[in-house]
Amino acid sequence: QKSREYLDAIVNNAGIFLDAEADIYRKSAAARASLAVNFEGAMNVTTAFLPLLADDATVVNVSSRQAARTLGFLEPRHRDAFEANDIEAVRRAAYEVADLLDDDYGPYTTLATPAHGLS
């Protein structure tokens, strides 16, 4: 009988940065595109490899410091969702914030690079 091989770690280090284009960083489309790669991509890779992880395996998600900065500027209801241990709450909050980026009078008009920081 063949023994099964397991993975010791997953490192999610890939991502995109769409905020470099003038004025794109204020758009929910940029945030949604960033979330599709930087958040959903990491979730999909992790989910796909979960069956192969050893019991004591580690999952590492790499992000920029902009994520921590963005978190500090979020309204409490969104920040609390990001700090909860509930991935669906995080997903809902992320896309809700993304949708608010098109609102010129909304709560997130002063975020420096919200599409990047959010994802």
C-alpha positions as CSV (number, residue, x, y, z in Angstrom):
1,Q,0.0,0.0,0.0
2,K,1.3,3.4,-1.0
3,S,1.5,6.1,1.6
4,R,-0.1,9.4,0.9
5,E,2.0,12.5,0.5
6,Y,0.8,15.7,2.2
7,L,1.6,19.4,1.8
8,D,3.3,21.2,4.8
9,A,2.3,24.7,3.6
10,I,0.4,26.9,1.2
11,V,1.7,30.3,0.5
12,N,-0.7,32.7,-1.3
13,N,1.6,35.4,-2.6
14,A,0.1,36.3,-6.0
15,G,-1.9,39.4,-6.6
16,I,-2.7,42.3,-8.8
17,F,-2.5,46.1,-8.3
18,L,-4.9,48.1,-10.4
19,D,-4.6,51.4,-8.5
20,A,-1.7,52.7,-10.6
21,E,-4.0,54.0,-13.3
22,A,-5.3,57.6,-12.9
23,D,-8.7,57.7,-11.2
24,I,-9.3,53.9,-11.5
25,Y,-8.7,53.4,-7.8
26,R,-12.0,55.2,-7.0
27,K,-14.0,52.7,-9.0
28,S,-15.8,49.7,-7.7
29,A,-14.9,47.8,-10.8
30,A,-11.2,48.0,-9.9
31,A,-11.9,46.9,-6.4
32,R,-14.0,43.9,-7.7
33,A,-11.3,42.9,-10.1
34,S,-8.7,43.1,-7.3
35,L,-11.0,41.1,-5.0
36,A,-11.5,38.4,-7.8
37,V,-7.7,37.8,-7.9
38,N,-6.3,38.8,-4.5
39,F,-9.1,37.5,-2.3
40,E,-11.1,34.9,-4.3
41,G,-8.0,33.5,-5.9
42,A,-6.3,32.9,-2.5
43,M,-9.5,31.3,-1.2
44,N,-9.9,29.1,-4.3
45,V,-6.2,27.9,-4.1
46,T,-6.5,27.2,-0.4
47,T,-9.8,25.4,-0.7
48,A,-8.5,23.3,-3.6
49,F,-5.4,22.2,-1.6
50,L,-7.1,21.6,1.8
51,P,-7.5,17.9,1.2
52,L,-3.7,17.6,0.6
53,L,-2.7,19.5,3.8
54,A,-1.0,17.7,6.6
55,D,-2.7,18.1,10.0
56,D,-0.1,20.5,11.2
57,A,0.2,22.4,7.9
58,T,0.4,26.2,7.6
59,V,-1.4,28.6,5.3
60,V,0.3,31.9,4.7
61,N,-1.5,34.8,3.0
62,V,0.8,37.6,1.9
63,S,-0.5,41.1,1.6
64,S,0.9,44.6,1.5
65,R,0.8,47.1,4.4
66,Q,-2.0,48.9,2.5
67,A,-4.5,46.3,3.8
68,A,-3.8,47.3,7.4
69,R,-4.0,51.0,6.6
70,T,-7.3,50.5,4.7
71,L,-8.7,48.5,7.6
72,G,-8.1,51.4,9.9
73,F,-10.2,53.7,7.8
74,L,-13.2,51.5,7.4
75,E,-16.4,52.2,9.2
76,P,-16.9,50.1,12.3
77,R,-19.5,47.8,10.7
78,H,-17.1,46.9,7.9
79,R,-14.0,46.8,10.1
80,D,-15.7,44.5,12.5
81,A,-16.6,42.1,9.7
82,F,-13.0,42.0,8.5
83,E,-11.9,41.2,12.1
84,A,-14.5,38.5,12.6
85,N,-13.7,34.8,12.2
86,D,-16.3,34.5,9.4
87,I,-15.1,34.3,5.8
88,E,-18.6,35.0,4.5
89,A,-18.9,38.1,6.6
90,V,-15.5,39.2,5.2
91,R,-16.6,38.6,1.7
92,R,-19.9,40.5,2.1
93,A,-18.1,43.5,3.7
94,A,-15.4,43.5,1.0
95,Y,-17.9,43.7,-1.8
96,E,-20.1,46.2,0.0
97,V,-17.2,48.5,0.5
98,A,-16.2,48.0,-3.2
99,D,-19.7,49.0,-4.3
100,L,-19.5,52.2,-2.1
101,L,-16.3,53.4,-4.0
102,D,-18.4,54.8,-6.8
103,D,-20.3,57.1,-4.4
104,D,-18.6,60.5,-4.5
105,Y,-20.3,61.4,-1.2
106,G,-19.8,58.0,0.4
107,P,-17.7,57.0,3.4
108,Y,-14.7,56.0,1.5
109,T,-13.8,58.9,-0.7
110,T,-10.5,59.6,1.2
111,L,-9.0,56.1,1.0
112,A,-5.7,56.3,-0.9
113,T,-5.8,53.1,-2.8
114,P,-9.0,51.3,-1.8
115,A,-9.1,48.7,-4.5
116,H,-5.6,47.5,-3.5
117,G,-6.1,47.9,0.2
118,L,-9.5,46.2,0.2
119,S,-8.2,43.0,-1.5
